[in-house]
Amino acid sequence: MKALEEGGVAEHIPLYDWTCHDAGLDALEAHDRNHFEAAKVAKILSARAAFDHTGKIILTAESAGAGVAIWALERLPADVQVDDVLLVAAAISPGYDLSASLKHVRGKLYYFSSTQDWYTLGWCTSIFGTMDGKKSKSAGFVGFTRPPEADPGQYAKLVEIKYDPSWAKWGDLGGHTGALSVSFARKFIAPMLVQAEQDSNPLPTQGPVAGAAPPAALPAP
């Protein structure tokens, strides 16, 4: 988080531990609790939006936390939106319908995918299940696919950022925790989040963001 603050993403980045200090499968398989935690996150986001109508809200989540983030968005009141969302190594099924959550995203939902994450998001979730209980490869491995009943207009907000081997120089080797590298967060994720509000200069779907003059810091919820 320090790397994101140094990168000018926000003046304040609060963290929320939805796992209740459980790790691995214990956290992944606590289905009822995970939905309860998502409801709590939705209340936090709603309170933040009510507190400052002019502030920007960027929601980020990693691995199984992507499921909590998506469910939290689904639970927001109809008049509450976040500005952008960033999911890293999302451990949720590729065909999960994002329509309801995307309605609460004003800008874009960006997500990193990597076929190098074959063990956790390829094999493990195929055996033990994704955050939403599907025994399949995860969206963070193969990307999201729009189900037939989903809203194509909402899915236009979805932006996939595929792993680029050149990121290895910043500590991201494409594995499950690669994008959590401090160097990668400082050199790539921070500029990406800052640039996310610049609609006139859209983000690439692959490769580092460069040459963009960052706007003012975006306060997180």
N, C-alpha and C positions, 0 to 999 in steps of 0.2 A: 504493500500500500504506500510505503514511503516513496517508491519509485514513481507511482502515479501522481503523488502530490508534487514531487520534484518536477514532473513533466507538465505541470500546470493544468491538470485535469480538474481539480476542485480545491476549494479552500478547506473542505472538511469531507472525509470519506469514512462514514461509520460502517462497522462490520457487524454482521449478524450471524451467529453460529446456530444454525437450525438443527445441527446434529445432536445437541444436548450432550456433547463430548463423547458420543459413540463414534466408532470408526468402521470403515469398510462396510461389510454386509449388514452389520447390526443397524447402521444408519439407513442403508438402502432399503432394508426390508421392514422398517418401522412405518408401514403405510399410513395408518391412522394418525400417528404423531406427525408425520411429514405434511399431511394435509392440514393438520391443526397449526403447524408452524407456518405454513403458507398463508393461512388466514391472519396470523399475527403480523407477517410481513406486509400483507395488504393494508392492515390498519396503520402500520408505520408509514407506508407510502402515502396513504390518504391524509394522515396528520401532517406530513411534510408538505404536501400540496396545499393544504388549507392554511398552513402557517405562512407560506410565501408563494403568492400566485405568480410572481415574476421569476422566481428561481428555477433553474434547470434541474431535472432529475434524470440521472443515468443509473440504470440498474444493471449490475454485473453479477454473474454467478459462474461457478465452475463445477464440472462433473455432475454428480447427482443433484447438486444445488440448482442446476438449470431447471429441474423439475419443480422445485420449490418456487423459483422465480416465475415460471410459466403459470403455475397454479395461483400464485399471488396476484398476477396480472388479471387472471380470470375473475378473481373475487373483488376487484376494485369497483367502486360505484360507477355508474354509467358516465358521470361527468368528470371522472378523474383519469388522467393520462400521464405517463412518463414521457420524457423526451426521446430517449434512445435506450436500447438494451444491448448488452454484450454477453454472449454465452461462450464459455471456453470448455472444450471437451465435453459437450452435453451428453449425459448418460440417460437419454430418453429416446424412445423408439422413433425411427425416421418418419413414420406415418402418423404420429400424434397430430391431431388437428389443432393448429395454432390460431385458428380464426378468432376465437373468443379472447385470447390473450393479446393478439395483435391489434384488436380494436382499442386497446388502452395504450398503444404506442404511437406517439405523435410523429416520430421520425422513422427510424429504421431499427430492425432487430438484426444485429450482426452476430454471426457465430463462426468460430474457428472449427475446421474439420481437418483430420489428418489420418491417412491410411497407415501411417507409422504407429498409430495407437491401436495396433492389432490385438494386443493381449487384453487390455482392460475393456475397451469399447468394442472389440471384435469378438474375442473368445469369451471373456468373463460374463458380459451381459447376455451373450447367447446361451450360456449355461445357467446363470443365476437370475437373469432378468434385468431389464432396464428399470429406471425409476418408476415408470408407469406400469410395471409388471409384465412387460412383453419379453419373451426369451428370443432376443434378436440382436443383431448388430445395432449399435447406437448411432444417433444422428451425428454425433461428434466424430464418427468414423466414416460413414458413407454419405452424410448430408441429409437434410430433410427432404421429404417428398410430399407434395400436396395431395391429400386424399380427395376422391371425387366429390365428396360433399362439402369440402372446404371452400371458403370465400376467396376467389382469385384476386379480388381487389385488396384484401388484407395481406395476402401472400406476396404482393408486390413490395411490401415493406421488408421482406426477408432478404438478407445479403449473406452469402456464404463466402468465407475467406479460407481458401484451401492452403494447406501447409506448403511452404516454400523451403527447399533444402538450404537456401542461403541464410535462413534464420539460425542455422547451427552456430554461426559466429557470435550470436547473442545468447547462446545457451539453450536454444530451443531445438532439440533433436527430433521433434515430432512425436515423442511419447506422451503419456497421459499428463504429465506435469510439466512438459516442456515450455508451454506458454506462461508458466508461473515464474520463469526465470526473471530475476531482478533486472538484468541487462535487457532482456526482451521487452519487459514491461516499460522500461524507461525509453528505449529506442523505437519501439513500434506501437505498443498499446496506448501509451499516453498521447502521442501525437494523433493517433487514430481517433481516440475519444474526443480530443479537442476539436479535430477537424469535422467531426460527425455533424455539427450544426451548420456547416457550410454547404448548403444545398447546391450552390453554384459550382462547387468543386468536389464532386462525389468521390467517395473512397473507392480504390481499386478492389477487386475481389481476390487479388493475389499480389504478393510482393509488398515491400515496405512503403509507408507513406512518406513522401519527401517533398520539400519545397513549399509547404503550406505555412502561411503565417498564422500562428495560433490566435484565436480570439480570447476574450477575457475568460478567466477560470470559471468552470461550470460547477456550481455547488451540487453535491450529491444529496440524496435524501437524508 
